[in-house]
Amino acid sequence: MLIDQPVILRVENIHKNYGKEKVLEDISFEVKRGETKVIIGPSGTGKSTLLRCINQLTTPDSGRVWLDGIDITNSVADINQVRQTIGMVFQDFNLFSHLSAL
């Protein structure tokens, strides 16, 4: 059962602004080992920004991200090592224009 599984990703109180535009405001959630989460919403609602903040490709203005108990928003975390354990889904269907599924 997932109830007994450890939390592998914890996102707490993430905020991200671009100028005066609030893109992420107080986003918090946990993912347990074996669990799947889906982030859905209309264009421009911060889905990609949230993923970029989790992966530390974009620095959140405030809040924390823990991966396997390590605070990866802490400046002493080896982010390159952390990124080797995180997958990223690209939303651009034409990311590799020379490749085709057909």
N, C-alpha and C positions, 0 to 999 in steps of 0.2 A: 504494500500500500504506500502511496505517496505521503501519507500523513507521517510516517516514520522516517522519511527521507530527509537528508540534510539540505539546507538552503545553499545553493551554489552561486546564486546571483541575488544581490540585494541592492536596490536602487532606492535612495532616501532623499526626499525633498529636493529634487533636481529643478533648478531654475536656469533658463537661458534666454537672454534678450539679445536682439540685434538692433542697436539704437534704442528707440522708444517702443519697438515691437516686442511684446512678450510672446515668445515662441513656446517655451515650456514653463509651467508654473506649478511648483510643488508636486512633482511627479514622484510617486513612491510605489514600489511593488517588490515581491520576492518570487524567485523561481527555484523550486526544489529539484533535486536530481531526478531525472526521468520525466519531468513535467514539460509541457509545451505551452508557450504563450504566443498569442497573435496580436500584432499591433495593426489596427485598421482605422481608417478615417479618410475624410476628403483630402484632396490636394491642399498643401499649405498648412496643415494642422500640427506639424512638428514630428511626424513619424521618423523621418530620416535624421532629423536633428537629435532625437532621443537615441537612436542607434549609434550615431556618431559620438554622442556624449558617453554612452556605455563603453564604446571602443576607445575612448580618449582621442579620437580624431578631431573632436571639438571639445574644448574645455568648458564645462558647465560654469555658470556664474556663481552658483552655490549648490550645495548638496554633495552627497557621497555615493560612490559605487564600490561595492565589495564583490570580489570574485573569489570563491572558495575561502572566504574569511579574510582576504587581503584587501585593504583599502587601496584600490588602484587609482583613486583621485589624489592620493598622497604623493607628494613630489618625489619621495624616495623610492617609490615602486618602479621596478624595471618594466616599463610599459611595453618594450619590444618583446620581452619574455611573455608577458600577459597576452599580447595580441596573438601569439602562436596558439592559444587555447580558445580563442573567440572566433566564431564564424560570422561573416557579414554577407547579407543578401543585397544585391544591387537592384534598384528599381528600374533602371534604364534598359528597356528591352533590346536596345541596339548597342549595348556596351561593347560587344565584339562584333562589329559589322561584317567581318570576314568569315564569321561562323554562322551556320544555319542549322536549325533543328529539322529541316525538311530533307 
